């Protein structure tokens, strides 16, 4: 019988080695897996985290192993390339940091066996990802096992496969379930036994057959219990046994769900014949202080939080996630977008890596009912879609349909990509990454943009694969785009929710992101090394107000939430307080005195609250209550104001004159003035920016110009620094002085 021995404990680790040694150096550190060497330096900013090759070594003693005819080393995640050496002999190489792979080390097992794994996350031109807005944590960051099997066994070699492939097909009230087994060294006289069990472990159907026959079986399940997303995530189990001389010599199993789905360009996602709106989040797999070396309890906490917010779908970005998390998605009824890390920068030298990573993704995850689409790429046309990129996408799209005839394909397209670009038409569905209202543009631009796409391509399902804005512990009563306050993030998501959730045709929407995550190249927002677009903080300890905005729309669990709990000190005499609830009516009390009841059909309730002394606020909705405190102060609490580290000029240092422009005004507003246009014509020409030009790799098309018009001038000058046009503090102040002389229209 198959036995799996976990090898996570006590690996020797070093960054300092020239060649694979014969023995472990006593000066090396001991680490337990999962482990990443970038758990700290990959999250502190400046893009200086260690990228190179590190070595893990472990001695395996034969006396600690069960007797077996075959031994396979199973590595569930080594980022991003790795070589396996056994007793100094190189056994295997693998490219791709997010999938399971295995190495047959049977011939090398002795009384004492020295296993060395050299893991490399250095930059190269052949393995994805190489350019993206997240940290490429190096390490053996998932489990390493030893699989002990007989000579005849369920396949362990083909792209990390699970040994069986289960394909259910629902027909009315019944289902046909095909189970196909993949065997290695099967012998005459051996037999296969297939069994289907229900969720309680009862046998639904079983069948035995000779391995010389076709290695698959088809079962009829009458009155099938459907897997119906979060409403009813019912799972069956398919089990397969390999039998020789009446004894089971190997066995595997996989849970599966019976469901139908379609994606309609007008009705959105349809599950088992019912409209089932996909409204959810994207997820990265890392954590503060751990990198991507997560334990099962971390994955479970993530899933609990995603379920609490009420999401029905998760985009698992931008790579293959841990099998345990896919299992959780099956169990909790999440509808999943699974993708490979073909992202941001197309590399003609890495085509084979996109193919191998896609094969691993599909083979290893085929049995998960939660997955409905395979993602081809993310923002890969950032620098334009050339012929090689287009051909690469056709190959991947065809590969997905060849390997899996039950699912559809999709991809995430960068906002500035022209909707008429032929590359956009390749997959079955498409989604766009839009940040109108954060990276320029206005929040109001999102819905109309999607309407235009839907009108132009009425048969191509369209969704939103990314949208969001950053928020830290900064606060204001006058939120503005780019201020990194929790209040602006809440406002942004209120506006996006109202636009996206009322457009039935959107096949899926995914917030970017459920959690803050490591992005060591980022130095912004006052806390470097992270992307802070999460609805929940990196350490999972604080749910931002925007979390509750989604909970109000998506969750059926009654609640009420007062926003701005971290924004206590306020200078205004009357302050705005926002309350979120999924109940129809909210009453707000100030020090026990009712400020009235409000109703809302959008779940957002706004109150004007007198601000004097210290006020305890209590919100009541049905049987639910929530409390917070505000306090009147004479001067603004500077602890609430973002001060950018290394900024040439902060927005609050800019002189503003009533009725005149300043660097804090939006570019689009300034350009409506003839004097404003004249001022910036020279600046834009100097930067080489205009229609048809490029900036930071983006073509300055109409969409890009619209986004730029939404930036404040101060934010836009920061963006122009990416093009090589860097302005000093003195130059910026001089520009502001000129703007202070240009009168705004009445």
N, C-alpha and C positions, 0 to 999 in steps of 0.2 A: 504493500500500500504506500501511496505517496505520503511523505512526511516533509514538512517545511520547517527548517531551523532558522530562527531569526539570528542575524549576526550583528546587531546594532551596537552591542556593548564593546567598549575598550578597543578602539582603533588608535594606532599611533599616527600622529599627524605632523607634517612639516611643510613649510614653504621653501626650505633651504636644502636642495639636493641637486646633484649634477647627473646622476644616473641611478638606476634602480639597485639598491643595495641588497646584499644577500641576507642581512639581518637588520632588525630594528635597532636604531640608535637610542640608547637609554636617555639621551638629552631631549628627545622629542616629547611633545605633549601627548597625553591621552585624551581622546574625545569619544563621546557616545554619539551615535547617529540617531536622528537626523542632525546634520551639521552644515553650517555655511561659514566660510572664513570672511564673509562680508556682512555679517550680522550687525556690525557697528559702523564700519567705514563706508558701507553702502547706503547709509541713511543720514549722513551728516553734512552733505553738500560739497560743492567744489569739484564734483566729478573726478575725484582722485582715489576712488576705491581700488583695492588691489585686483588687478586682472593678470593672471598668469597661470602657471601649473603648480599644483600642490599634490602632495603624496599622502595617501592613506595606506597603512599596512596592518595586517592582522595575521596571527598564527592560528591555524586550525589544527586541532589534534584529532586523529582518527578515533581515539577512544571516546571522544565526545559525540561521535556521529553514529546514526543508525546504519545497519548494513543495507547497502543498496547496490544496484548494478550501474546506476548512472547518478552523477552529481552535477547539478547546474547551479552556477552562481547567478542569482537574480538581483539586478540593480534597478530600483524603481525610479531613480532620478539622480543624474550626475550632470551638473551644468558646467560647460555646455558640450564639451567633448571629453572622452575618457579612453584610456588604454588599461587593459587588465593584464597583469603579469602574475604567473603562478610559478613559484620557485625560480624566479628570475627570467622565466621564458614568457615572451609576449604571446597572449592568447587571443586578444580581440581588441578592436577599436570601434568606437561608436560616436556618431555626430548627432547632436540633438539633446538638449538638456532637460526635457520634460516628459519623457516616455519611459516605459519599462523595456529593458533588454536583458538578455541572458547569455551566459557563456558556459559551454560544456567543459568542465574541468576534471572529468572522470579519470582520464589517464594520468593526471598529475597528483591525485590524492595519495598521500603516503602516511606514514606514522605521524609526521609533522609536515604541514603544508603551509607555505608562506604566500599569502595573497597580497598583492600590491595593486592599488588602483590610482593611476595618475589622472587627475581631473584638471581640465584646462578651460578657463573662461576668458582667455585673451582674445583680442580683436583679430578677425580674419575675414576673408572674402568668400568663404564657402559654407558657413553654417549660420543659420538664422537663430535669433535676431542679432543684428549688429548696430542698429540705430533705432531707438525707441525711447519713450518718456517713462522708463522704469529701470530699476537697477537689475543688472544681469548677475545675480548672486552666484558665486562659485561654491561648489561643495557637493558632498554626498548628502543631499538634503531630504531624501526619503529613505525608506527601509532598504536594507540589503539582506537577502535571504540565501539559504542553500536549499535547493529543492532536490530531494532524494527520491528516485523513482526506479522502477524496473527497466530492463532493456526495452521492453514494449511499453509504451506509455502514450498518453495524450500529448500532442505536439507542444514543444517548448521552444522551438527554434524560429518559427515564422513570425517575425515582427512582434514578439512578445505576446502572442495570441493566448486566449484563455482555454483553448483546446476544443471548445464547442461553439457553434454559431446557431442562435435561436431566431427563427423568423416567423412571427405570428401574422396571420392574415384573418381579419374579422369579416364575417359574411353574415349580416343580419344579427340574429341572436347567438350565433355560434362562431367558432374560430377554428381554423386549421393552423397547427403549430408544427413547423419543420425544425427538427434538431439535427444538425450535421456535425459529425465528429471528425477530428483531424488526428491521425495516429502516426506514430513513429515506430518502425520495426515491428509492425503487427505480424503475427505468425498464424499459419494454418492451424485450425482447431480452436483458436481463440474466438470469443464472442463479445458482442456489445449488448449492454442492457440500458435502455433509455426509460426514464421515468419522469412523469410530470406530476408535481405536487401543488396543492393549493396553498394559500397563505397560512393555513393552520397545520400544514404538514401532511394532510391526507392525500393518498394516491388518487389522482384523477385518471391516469392512463399509464400503461407501461408496455414495453415491447422488447423482445430479445431477438438478436439475429447474428449470424456468422460474420466475422470481419471480412470474409472473402466477398460478401455481398456489398451492396452499396452502403456506404457508411453514414446513412441518414435515415431518419424515420419521420413519418408524418402522423400527427394525432389530431383527432376531432374532439373539440371541447364544446359540449352543448351548454346552452345558457351561460355563456362565458361571462365572467365578472370582469368588466372593463377597467383599465387604468384610466382614471379621469382627472388627472392633474391634482391640484390641492384638494379638490372636493372628495376624491376617493382614489388614492394612489395604490390600487390593489396590485399585488405582485404574486405571480406564480414562480415556481422553481423548476428548472430543467436539470436533471441529474443524469450523468452517464458513467457507466462502470465498464471497465475492460476486464474480462474474465478469462482465466486460463486454468484448465484442469479443475473447474469448479470453484476456484478461488478468485476473489477480486484482487487484481494486481495494480490497478490504478483507477482513480475516480476524480471527476471534476463536476462542478455544478455552476449554474448561473441563474440568477433571478431574471424574470422578464415580465413585461406587461403587454396586454392585448389592447390596442387602441387604434383608431383611425384618426388621421388629421389631414387637413388641407389648408393651404394659404390662398385666400381669395383676395384679388386686388381691390375689391370694394367692401367686403365683409370682414377682412382681417383673418385672424387665426380661427380655425374651426376644429374642435376636438370632439370626436365621436358624434359628428353631425350637429353639434351645438356651437354657437358662437362663444368663444372663450378668449376674451381680450388678453393679450400678452403685455403686461405692464410690469416692469421690473428694473433690475439693476445689473451692472457689471461688477465683476469681482476679480481682484488680484489676490495672490495666495500668500503674501508676506505679512509680517508683523514687526512691530517695534522691538528691537533688541534680539530678534530671532532670525531676521531675514526670511527666507522661504522654508526654513527648517521647522515645519509645523508638526505638532502632535495631534492625535485624533481629537482630543478635547478642544483644540483650537478650531479645527474644521467644524465641529459640532456647534461651538459657540457662534461661529459665523452663520451657519445655517439657521440657528435659532433666531438671530437678529434679523436675517432676511425674511424669515417667516413672520416675525413680529410686525415688520413694516407692511406686510400684506402682499408682497410681490408674488406674481405667478410665473415669472420667468427670470433666468439668470443668463447673462452672456459671460461665459468663462474665458476671460481675456488673459493674455493674448497667446495662449499656449495650452497644451494638454495639462489638466489638473490631476490631483491625486485621485486614484481609484476610489478611495474611501469617500471623497466628496461627491463623486458621481453616484455612488451607492446612496448617499444621503439625499441626493436630488431625486433618485427613483423613489425612495421611501416617503419623502415629503411632497412629492407631486410637482416638482418644479419642471417647467419646460425649458430645455437647454439649447443654447447655441454653443457649439464646441468648435474650436478653431486652432490653426497652427500659427507659429510666430513669424509668418511671412509678412513683415511689417516695415513701413516707413521708407526703407531704402531697397530698391530692387537691385539684386546682384546677379548679373548674367552668369557668373561663375558658381552660383549656388542653386541652380535649378534642381539638380539631383537631390539636394537636401530638402527642398520643398516637397518633392515626391515621396521621399522616404519618411519624412515626418507626417505627411498626410496618410500614408499607408499604416503607420503605427497608430495614429489617432483612430482610424476607422476600425482596424483589426481589433485593437484592444478595447474599444468602446461600443462595438456593434450591438451588444446585447442590452444596452441601457435604454429602457423605454423613454426616459426623460429627454434624450437627445432627439431633436427633430431636424436640425440643419447643421451641415458642415460648413465652417467658415473658411473661405479661400485665402483671404488676406485682410489687412487693416491699413488704410491710408497709404497703400503701396504706390499710389500715383502722385505722391507728394512732389516729385520732381518731373511729373509728366508721364504719360503712358506710351512708351515706345513699342516697337514691334515685338521685341523679345519679351517684354512684360506681358503683352497681350497673349502671345503664344504660350507662355508659362501658365497663364490663367486658364486658357482653353484646355491645356493638358491636365491641370488639376481638376477642373470641372468635369471633364470626361472621366477621369480616374474615379472621382467620387460616385458618379452614376454607374460606372462599371462594377465597382466593388460593393455598392450599396444601392439597390434599386428601391428601397423603402423610404429614403429620406431625400430632402432637397438641399440645394446649395445656396450660399449667400456670401456677402462680403460687406465690409465697412469701408465707405468711401469718404475721403477727406472733403470737407465742405467746399473748397474752392474748385473741385473737379467739375468740369462742365457736364451737365446732365446728358448732353448729346454725344459725349465721348463713347465710341463703340465698346470700350472696355466695361462700361457700366452695364451693358446688356448681357454679359456673359453668364452670370449665375441665374438660378431660378427666381431668387428674390434679391433685393438690395436694401441696404440701410445706409444712412448718411451720418457722419459725425459733424454736428453743428454746434457752434458755441456763440451764436448771435446773442448779444447781451453780456458776454464776458470777454471774448477775444474780439472786440469790436462789434459793430452792428447793434441792433436793438432787440430786446426780447420779443417784440411784436413781429419781427421778421420771420420767426420760425414757422408758424402755421401757414402763412401765405406762400412761403417757399415750398413747403410740402404740397400744398394745393396745386401749385404750378406744375410740380413734377407729376402728380397724379393725373392732372389734365393732359399733360404732354405725352405720358406713357400710361394710359389707362389699364393696360393688361399686365404691367410689371408691378408686383407688390412692393411697396415702399415702407420703410420704417426709420426709426431714429436709433442708431446704435450707440451714440455718445452725445450727451449734453450735460452741462453742469458748470459750476463756478466754485472758486475756492473760498473757504472760510476758516479762520482761526479764532482765537479768543480776543477779537477786536470788535468794538461796538460803536454804534452811532444812531441818532434819531433821524439822520438824513442820509440813508444809504445811497451810495453811488457806485456805478460800475467800476470795478478795479480796486475797491477799498479793502477787500479781504475780510469784511465784517460778516458776522453771523447773520446780521439783519439783511444785508444785501443778498446773501445766499438764499435766505428764506423768501425774500421778495421774488428773486429770479425763479425759484422753483414753483412758487404760487402761480406765476405767469405761465410757465411752461406746462404745468399740470393742466391748467385751464385750456391751453391750446392743443395739447397732445391727446389728452384723455377724452376729448369730445370729438375727435376725428376717427370715426369707426374704421376707415379704410386702412389705417396704419397697422401693418401686420405685427409689429412689435416695437416697444420703446424700452430703452435701457439707459438708466441714469449712469453717468460717469462721475462718481463711482460709489459703491456701497461703503467702502472704507478708504480713509487716507492710506497712501502707500509710498514705498520708498522710490525716490527718483533722484539719485545722487547728483545729477547735473543741475538740479533746480536750486537757485538761490533767490527765493522770493517769499513774500508773505510774512517775513520776520522769523521763520523757522526753516532753515535750509535743509535740503536733502529729501524733501517730501513733496508729493502732490497732495494738496489739501482739499480736493473736490469731494471727498467722502461725505456721506450723510452721518458717518460715525468716525470718531478719531482713530488714529493708527493703533492705539493700545486697546481699542474697543471699550473704553471706560466712559465715554461721553457721547450721547446721541444728540447731534445738533438739531436745532429747531426744524430744519428742512426734513429731517427724518420723520417728524410727526406730521408734516404737511402730506407726505405720501401715505402715512398710516391712516390719516383722516379719509383719504380717498379709497384706499385699497383694503383696509382691514375691517373685518366684521366684529372684532372685539371692542366693545364700547370703551371710550376713553375721552378725556379732555386734557389739554396741555396748554399752559401759559408760556408764550415765547419770551425770550429775553431774560432768562433767569440769571445769566452771568452779567447782565447789564443792569446793575443796581443803581449806581450814582447817575442822576440825570439833572440837567440844568433847567429845562423848560418848566413853566408853571403848569402846563397841561401836556401830558405825554401820551403818545399812541401806544396802546397795548394790543397785541394780536393774540388770539386764542384759536387753537385748532381742535376740532372734534369731529367724530363721525356720527354724532347725534345731531338732530335738527335744530336744537335750541340751546343757547348758552346764557347763563346769567353770571355777571361779574360783580364781586363785592370788594369794596375798599374799606379796610378796617371794620368789616362787618356790615357796612352800609351798601345797599344794592345800587349799582350804577345802571341797572336796567337789564332787560333780556334782549337778545338779538337772535334772529334766524338767518340762515344762509344756505343757499342751494349749492355752494361751492366749498362748504366745510371750513371756511376761513371767516373768523368773526373779529371785527375791529372795534375797539373802545377808546374813547378819549377820557383819560384818567387825570383828575386833579392831582398835582404833585406838590405836597407840602409835608415837611418832616419825613418820617418813615411810614410807609404804607404797606400793610400786608394785603396782598391781592388773593382772592379766592374765586376760582371759577367753578361753576357747577353746571353739569349737563347730565340729566337723568340722575342716576345714582353715583355718578363719577364726580370727583373733585380734584383740584390741583391748586397749589399755592406757590406764590413767589413774593419777593419783596422789592420795592423801589425806595429810593431815598433822594430827597431834594438837596442839591449842592449848588454853590454859587459859581464855581468854575469847573470846566470840563475835566474829568479825570483822565490824565494823560496816559494812564495805564491801559486805557481802552483804545488808544490811537496807534496804528501801525507806524513804525519807523523802520523803513527798509534798510537792511544792512548793506552798506556799500553803495547806496543810491546816490547819484550825483545831486539830485534835488528831490525832496519829498513834497507831496502835493500841498501839505499844510504850510510849507515855507513860501508859497507862491502868493504874491500880492494880488488881491482881487479888488476891482473898482466897480461899484454898482453901475449897471447899465453899459459896461464895457467888457470886452473879451479878456480872457487870460489863458494861461496854459492849461487850466482846469476845465476849459470848455471843450466840447466835442468838435472834432475836425469838421464834420459835416455842417455844423452850425457856423463855424468860422468861415467856411468856404461859400456860404450864402451871401457873404458880404464881399463887394468888389475889392475893397482894400485888403480883406483877409485873403482872397484868392491871389492877389498880386504878391502878398508877403510870402505865400507858400509856393508859388510857382518856381521861384529861384531855389528854394530848399529842396523841393521834390526833384527838380532837374539835376541838382547837385548829387542827389542820391540815385539818379537814374531810374526814378519811379514814375510811371505813367501808364496809360493803357498800352498793352502789348509788351511792356517791360517786365522784368522779374525782380523780386526782392526775397531774399532768404530762400531761394529755390522755388517760390510760388510765382506763377504767371499772374500779372496784374489784370485779371479779367474783371467783368462787371461784379461778380460775387465778391471778389477780393476788395475791390474799391468800396463796395457797400459796407463791408466789415470795417475797413479803415476809417470810414466816415463816422463810425460809432465809437472809435477810440477818443479819449481825451487827448489833447495835444501832447501832454506830458508823457502819457503811456505810449503814444505813437513814436515819440522821439526815442524812447527806450527800445521799441521794436526796430527802429531804423539802425540802431547800433549793430544789429545782426547783419546789416548790409555793408557795414564798414563806416557809416556816417555816425561818428560818436561826437556828441556835443558836450562841452564843458559846462560847469555850473554858471560861469560868467556869460557864456553864449545863450544859455537858456534864460537867464535873468534878463538879458538884453532883448531876447525875443518876447518875453513876457511884457517888458516895458512898451514894446511896439504894439502888442495886442491891447494893452491897457488904454491905448489911444484910439482904438477902433470901436465906434459906438455900435451897440447891438440894435437891430431893427425894433421899432416900437411894436 
